[in-house]
Amino acid sequence: MTVYRKVIHVQSHGKTTSYINITDEVRQAIEESGVKTGICAVISPHTTCSVFFEEYAHDRDENGDESLQHDLNIGLAKIFPDHVDANTYTYPGEEHYKSVESWPNAKDYLPNGRQDLWNGDAHLRSTLLGSSEVFDVTEGKLGVGSTGYVYFADFDRTRGRQRRCVITVLGE
């Protein structure tokens, strides 16, 4: 059995939810793996990010999001409204801030000691959608239809940043 692992990097913009089409990278990893029959797992190691599978929608909104992504934003906001102030969600609380202040990279999470960069909605939205997808690999190709695409979503709007996505292909 072959196990092939590839880490790709994607850049989120942080203004709105960032949707990144990673279908080509997934297809390339499958090809590089040499696996003809098996599975491909696509995983986000970040707690405010998701990986999902959706039809490519050609229409875009004013933010550049595809129409299905726009509709997803509307639906998720109904379930988990935007985190606009300290009263929207109980997260993050004082104990969490204390913990973050002890991290070696605390300034990345609390620039200038700020405690008003709320992202509870991002955590909840990514929890709902999940951090990974598993795909069929058939005849050395991503086993999906022609309209299916793989997306990496960063729901955290506090700032743009580079994110990692792990693609693991297993099989024969």
Buried (B, 14 or more C-beta within 10 A) or exposed (E): EEEBEBEBEBEBBBEBBBBBBBBEBBBBBBEEBEBBEBBBBBBBEBEBBBBBBBEEBEEEEEBEBBEBBBEBBEEBEEEBEBBEEEEBBEEBEEEEBEEBEEEEEBEEBBEEEEEEBBBBBBBBBBBEBEBBBEBEBBEBEBBBEEEBBBBBBBBBBBBBBEBBBBBBBBBE
